Amino acid sequence: MTKKVLVVDDEEDMLWMLQRNLNKGMPDVEILSARSGEEALAVLSDTTVELVITDINMPGMNGLDLLIEINNRYPDTGVIIMTAYPSSAYEREAMMSGSLRFIEKPFDIKDMRDIVKSVLKTSDGFQGTINGIDLMDIIQFNGLSQATAALKVTTAEQEGMLFFKNGAVVHAMCDQASGEEAFFKIIAFNDGTLQNIRGVEPPIKSINKSLESLLFEAAVRNDEAAPQQGRDEDDRDLLATLEDLDTGDIIAPLEDETEDALTDSADDGLPGAISDSVPEAPNEPPAAEQTIVETSAQPYDKPQQQENQPDQPAANSDQQPPTPEEDNEMTDIQKILAEFTNIEGVHTACLVGRDGFLLDSIARSGIDAEMIGAIASSGFGSAESMGNQLGQGDLNMTMLEYTEGPVMFAPVGSEAFLVIVADKDTNLGWIRLTIKKNSKVIEKAANL
């Protein structure tokens, strides 16, 4: 199928050069031309065009006005802006208005061909307002799919743009702010519309943190700014909207393995409990590839070694993950901890007393969960002391990032805390939501 590219420029020489040379090596691309913005709109009204390349400075309707009109009338058509008079203000306005590229004249025709080829490869759904999907969904989808795109977020009062390069957020613009400041302002938007414009190259790189770190910091800021009731409602909304996005289960929901416990919590009015709509678990790998885990069960009120319990088999390195038939051999706490290890990339979940005593755990083979408990107790206490000394209040959650992945800590009542160990590139948002959902349930199950 032939794709059409419309070149718009009031300079005859530029128009002639692009019309005759731009599609060399692209036999399925037809080049159309227009000498003004008004003429371009007339062409678009009669012909389906995949891409428009327009000069910015033209008599009558300039390139920016044409860009806005195309976005409003033909949202599936991509636009590239070119100019011989580069300006940061023009570039900012062009990118915020949905331009795929901002190119300075003179340029190498080979470079322009490469850009056109790249854009036409992703021409399906250049733009389009997205309804019924959370901002966090699209951000995580772009990250997991390693997309190069611009995500425009518009509310009644504000608008902002997030730029992705190979899945990483590298630039953000909101009002006069840019970089991380703009990112966190956009994340705080409550309502509005989303436009995910694929193929947009970021104009600059102003953000160097990983997407996971940015989302975690955004979550912490939200927790600090919002009252507890509002946070719980946000978590329920986020859980309800984290769906597949038709991307081959890139974003997989959680498994409800603690339905009874959660139902009990909901009946008791415990905050953060979810009883009716906990998502399913991520698809598990074939049995031959499943991670081997060790489980230890030591009730909080009667600490003793596992091998002394007649109903519990001794843990060893050959033990396989519990099967549905073996669920009755898992403690109530282990069943809840299994929600964490069911998240792809999470291999260890421990419940540890403030004194460093391991209360219960599910851990990958070869990991000494008791040692984790003893070491983590010191780190957790230090993090709490730091918050108190700085006047930041109680510790809600903390994370340490290592080369091979993060370790997350979260208090459970006043006597224990969770330790979650994961591989790198694990979805930290899911871990955080699972912690918030289950901390009260674990506290109740452990009689803390």
Secondary structure, 3 states (H helix, E strand, C coil): CCEEEEEECCCHHHHHHHHHHCCCCCCCEEEEEECCHHHHHHHHHHCCCCEEEEECCCCCCCHHHHHHHHHHHCCCCEEEEEECCCCHHHHHHHHHCCCCEEEECCCCHHHHHHHHHHHHHCCCCCCCEECCCCHHHHHHHHHHCCCCEEEEEECCCCEEEEEEECCEEEEEEECCEECHHHHHHHHCCCCCEEEEEECCCCCCCCCCCCHHHHHHHHHHHHHHHCCHHHHHHHHHHHHHHCCCCCCCCCCCCCCCCCHHHHHHHHHHCCCCCCCCCCCCCCCCCCHHHCCCEEEEECCCCCCCCHHHCCCCCCCCCCCCCCCHHHHHHCCHHHHHHHHHHCCCCEEEEEEEECCCCEEEEEEECCCCHHHHHHHHHHHHHHHHHHHHHCCCCCCCCEEEEECCEEEEEEEECCCEEEEEEECCCCCHHHHHHHHHHHHHHHHHHCCC
